[in-house]
Amino acid sequence: MKRLLILGAGTAGTMVANKLSHVLDRDKWQITIVDQDETHYYQPGFLFIPFGIYGENDVIKPRRDFIPPGVEMIVSEIELIEPDHNRVRLVKNDRVLYYDYLVIATGTHPRPEETPGLVSSEWRQSIHDFYTFEGAVALARKLRTWPGGRLVVSVMELPYKCPVAPLEFIFLADWYFQERGLRDKVELTLVTPLPGAFTKPRASALLGNLLEKKNINLVPEFYTERVDPDRRVLISYDEQEVPYDLLVAVPVNKGAEVISRSGLGDELNHIPVDKHTFLSTRYANIFALGDAANLPTSKAGSVAHFAVEVFVDNFLRTIEGLEMLPTFDGHANCFIESGFGKGVLIDFNYNVEPLPGKYPLPGIGPFSLLQESEMNHWGKVMFRWMYWNILLKGKEMPVTAQMTMAGKWD
């Protein structure tokens, strides 16, 4: 009996379990998935909680609802990965799991303690985050009674999950405060280490123009060294300062601590892999998927989705003794909420930046690329249903894993 062990039951890990459970011979393969808690969070929904668009129950479901029959699910923290012995040690009952192939999908996580001054007596008072469920709920309570002032959204360091989320947050804040009649009392500022609003030039120009049109300040190339919670200022490494009354932070993101303990990660606990196959650069039977992997593309749900589609075919080649194909192209696409019931859609990969056009059907859409539209907003809204009912369950989505140039124009 061959043993496939999956660490992490988030988006990538759950998809792998579902897809491979349908194609591996169950008389010859045992599939086990491990996660430290029972709850699956729809993380893109955290963005909407502070503004009352989603409630708490919209983003929570039991993990076991998405684990296929016949796949063993173990709820435990992971103590250590021992790749030289093909085994993983769990905290619960000191259990040891052996594997023939290991898929690591343990994600990346906000680490606010990495920035001096961010976690202080002002944490969840004048300093908030929305990248965790608890943070989003606390920020919703804060915004309901906040009278106005300087609201600063600050990205602490690259990379971080869902690169467009800080933009979306500040666009939604503009809409939220206008609806409440407080916009003239609120100064909105986005602080980022990027040279512009986004990493890719054409998308950055479009999104930068939207910020300007909405009277939202942009402070680029700001590398936060520390936060002074008493004076309420962000301080950069070159001693520039940005004052705030309410700070919404995007903390430093790091991979799971077990990756560091096991000596498998880089300085941010992300696992070095081949960017086209997800195979570990050190071990021939270990793969890393989703946010856990050190890939030169966005840490986003769409990347996990496209990556898993490619991975499954390559994994089947591997177990048949065939060479893997370098088929993953870094494909990512993101709906960007821009407020007032509109959104922007971008679609790109390792080599091609976001371009205008129609998606997914050339010339038809219904979504418009690199353009603000109401349909793009509804695409974002509809995705939550697709996530719970199609994506996580490993069913086929109506888009290709590899990016296509069809429908795009330069």
N, C-alpha and C positions, 0 to 999 in steps of 0.2 A: 504494500500500500504506500503510495507516494503521499507526501504531506505538504500542503500549501498553507502557509501561515501568513495572515494579513494583520498588521498592527495598525489600528485606527479604523473606526467605523464612521468616519465623516463622509463627505461626498465621494472622494476617490476610492476609499476602502470599501464602502458599501457597493459602489458600482462594480468594482472588481469582483466582489463576492457574488453578486447577482449574475454578471455576464459569464464568469467562468463556471458557475454552478450549472449553467445550461449546456456547456460544451465539453466539460471534462467527464470522463467515464467515472461515475460515482462508485463503481466496484473497484476502481483502481486508485481513486484520489480521495483523500480526506482534506476538507477545507475548514480551517478554523480562523475566526476573526476575534480580535481582542480590543476592547476599549475600556477606559476607566470609569465611564458612567453610562447610565441607561438612556439618557435624553439626547435626541438629535435636534440640533438647532438649525433653522433656516437662516443662515448668517446674513444674506443680503437683506433680510427683513429688519435687522437691527436698525438700519438707517431710518426706517419709517416710524419706529416706536416713539422717539422724542417728540414728533409732531402730531401724534395721535392718529396717524393714518393706519397703522397696524396696532392691534392689541397683543398682549403677551401670548395668548393662545394661538395666534396666527403663525408663530415661529417655532413652536415646540411640538414634537411628536416622539413617541417611544422608539428607540433605535430598533428594537426587536421587530417592529412592524415592517421593517425593510430588509431584514435578513432572511434569505430564502430557506425553505425547508431543507434539512439535511446538512446545513452549515452550522457548525458548533460556534456559539457566541459565548465568550468568557468576559465577564465584567471584572476587571482588575487593573491596577496600575502596573506598569512594566518596570521592573527593577533594572534589568540589564540585557542587552543583546550581545551574544557571544558568537560572532560570525566564524571564528576559527573552529568552533565546535558545533556549528549549525544548531544553536539552541537559544532560547529566550527564557529568562528568569522572570517570573511574575511575583508581585508583592503578596498577593492573596494565597495563603496556604503554602508559600515558598514553592509554588508549582513550577516545574520546568517543562517547556514545550520544545520538542525537536522539529526540525523542518528539513525538507529537501529544497524548497524555494521559499523565499521570504519577500513579501511586499510591504514596504514601510510607507504608511500614509498617515503619519502622526501629526501632520499639519504644521502651522506656524501660529504663534500666539503673542498677544500684546504683553510687553514687559515694561510697565510704567516705571518700575523701580530702577531701570537702567538710566534714566535721566534724573540727575540730582534736582531735588526740590519738587518734582512732579507729584510724588506721593508724600503728602504732608497732612497737617491738620486741615488743610483746605481741599483735600481730595474728596470729591463728590459734594463739595460746597461751592467754591468758585472755580474749581478745576474738575472737568468731567471727561468721560470718553463715551463712545457709542459702539465700540468694536467688541464689546461683551454684552451679554444679555442683561446682566446686573447694571452695567454702566448705562445702557440705553434706557432702562426703566427709571433709573435715578435721574437721568437728564430730562426725561419727560416730566417728572415731578418738578424739577427746577424751572423749566421753561414756562410751565403753566402760571407761575407767579412772578417771573423775572420782569422787572419794570423797564428794562432797557439799559443801554450803555455800550461799551466796546466788547463785541463778541469776536473772539479770535479763534479760528480753526488752524491748528498748527501740526504739520507733519514733522515728527522728530528725526526720522532717519529712513533711508531706503535699504532694502525693499520692505514693503508692507502689503498686507492683504487688500485686495480690491482697490487698485490705485485711483479709480475714479470716485470712490466713496467720499473723500473730503470735499471734492467739488460738488457732488450731489448734495451733501449736507448743507453747504453754504447757499446753494441755489434754493433748496427747500426752506432754509431759514429766512431767506428774502421773501418768499411766498408767504410763509407762516406769519411773519411779523406784519406784512402788508394786510393780510386777512384780519389780523387782530387790531389794526389801526395803530401799530407801534413802530412802523418802519422808520419814521422820521426821528425816532428816539434811539435807534439802533445803528451803530457803525459796524459793518461787517468787514472782516479782513481774513484773507487766506495766506498763511505763511508756509513756505515750502522750500526744501533744498533744491528743487528743480529750477532750471533757468526760466521756466514759464509755467503755464497752467497744467501742462501734461508733458509726457516724455517725447512724443512724436510731434514734429514741427507743424504739420498741417492741422492736426487735432488741437495742438496747443494754441495755434492762432485763433481757431474758431472759438474754443472755450475761453480764451483770454478776452476775446471781443464780447462774449456773453457776460463775463464778469464786469467788464467796463460798462456795458449797457445797463446792467442792474445796479450800478454804483457800489460794487464790491471791490475793496482794495486787494491788490496782490503784492505780496512781498516775496520775491524769488531769491534763490541762492542764499537762503538763511539757514545756517546749520546751528541748531539749538544745542548749546553746551549745558545750560541749566535753566531752571525756573526759580524766580524769587517770589514765593507765594505771599510774603509780607508786603512787598512793594507792588505785587501783581504785574510783573514784567517777565517776558522771555528774554534771555540773554544768549547771544551767539558766541561762537569761539573767538570772533574778532571784536567782541564787546559791543556789538550793536544791540539795541533794545527795542522791543515791541511791547507796549503796555496793553493790558486787558482788564476788563471787569469780569468777564466770564470766558474762561479758556476751555475749548473743546479740543482735546489732544488726540492725536493719532500716535500712540506710543511706539517705541522701538519694538519690532517684531522679531522673535527668535523661535527656532524649532524646539521640539520637546527636549527637556533636560536629559532624558534617557539617551538621546543621540549623542550628547556631549559625554555622558558617563561611559558610553560604549565606544568612544573614540571614532565615531563614524561621520562626524559633521565638520563643517567649516567653522569660522569664528562666530557665526550666527546660528549654529546647530542645524544648518541645512545640509543635505547629503549630496556630495558631488556625484553626478551621473552623466552618462552620455546624453546630450541634449536631444537626440533623435530617437533613442530607444529606452531611456530611463534605467539602463543597467548601471549598477554601481561601478565606479572607476577602479574599485579594488577587489570586488567579489563577484564571481561569475554566476552566483545564484541569488543575488539580492537586487531588488528593484526599489526605486523610490518614486512615488507618484504624488500629484497634487502639490500642496504648499510645502511639503516636507523636502521636496527636491530642489536642488540648487540649479534652477533653469534660468537662462537669460530671457525670460518673458514674464508676463504678469502673473502674480499669485492671485488667481481668480477662479471662480467656479467653472467658467467656460473652458479654461485651460485644462482643469482636471477632467472635464467631460471629454474633450477632444483627445487628451492624452490617453485616457482609459480605452477609448475606441481603438486607437493605434496599438496600445500595449497588448490587448487581448490577442490580436492576430500574431504579433511577434512572440508572445509567450507560447502560443501553440506551435510555432515554428521551433522555438527553443527546445521544448520537450520532445519534439520529433527529431532532434539532432540537426536541424537546419540553421543556417546563419540568419540572424535577425536583419531586417531591412531598416535603413535609416529613414523612416517614413514620417516621423513627427516633425512638423514645420514651424512649431511655436504658435499655432493658430489660437487666437483669442478674439472674442467679441464681447462688447459690453453695451448695455443700455444705460444711458446717463440721464437721470432725472434732472430736468432744468427748471422745474417749477411751473405752476399755473397749468397743470395737465399736459405738459409737453415733455419731450425727451429727445436725446441725440443717440444715434447708434454708431459705433465704430467697430471695424472688422480688420484685423491685421495679423501679421505673423513675424517670424524672425527677420525677414528681409523686406517686407512690404509694409509701409506705414498706412494708417487709415486713409482711404480715398473716398470721394463722393460716389454715389450710385444708388442702386436698389438692391434689396436683400430680403429673402434668399432667392427670389425668382428674378432673373435679369429683366430689367425694364418694367417689371410689374410690382415687385416688392413683396408684401405691402409696406415694408419698412424702408425708410430713407437713410442712407449712409451719410454721415458727416453733415447732417442737416437737422434742424429742430422741427419736430412734428408731433401732433397729438397721437398718431398711430404708434410712434416709438414709445410714448408713455404707456399705451395700452399693452405693448409688447412686454414692458417691464412688469406690469401688473399681472399679465397672464402667465408669466414665467413661474410664479410661485406654485400655481396649480401643476404646471408641467414638471416642476422639480419634484414635488411629492409623488406624483402619479406616473411619471414616465422616466425621468432622468435617474432618480435613485434606484428604481426597480430594474434598471439595465435595459429598458425597452428602447427601440430605435427612435431617434429624434429626426425631424425632417430637415437636417442640415448635415453637411459633410464634415468629417474630421479634418481633412486638409482644406486650407483656404483656397477658394477659387477666385479668379479675376473676372469671371462672368458677372456682368451687371455693374462693374466698376468702371470708372473713367478717370483719366488723369488730366 
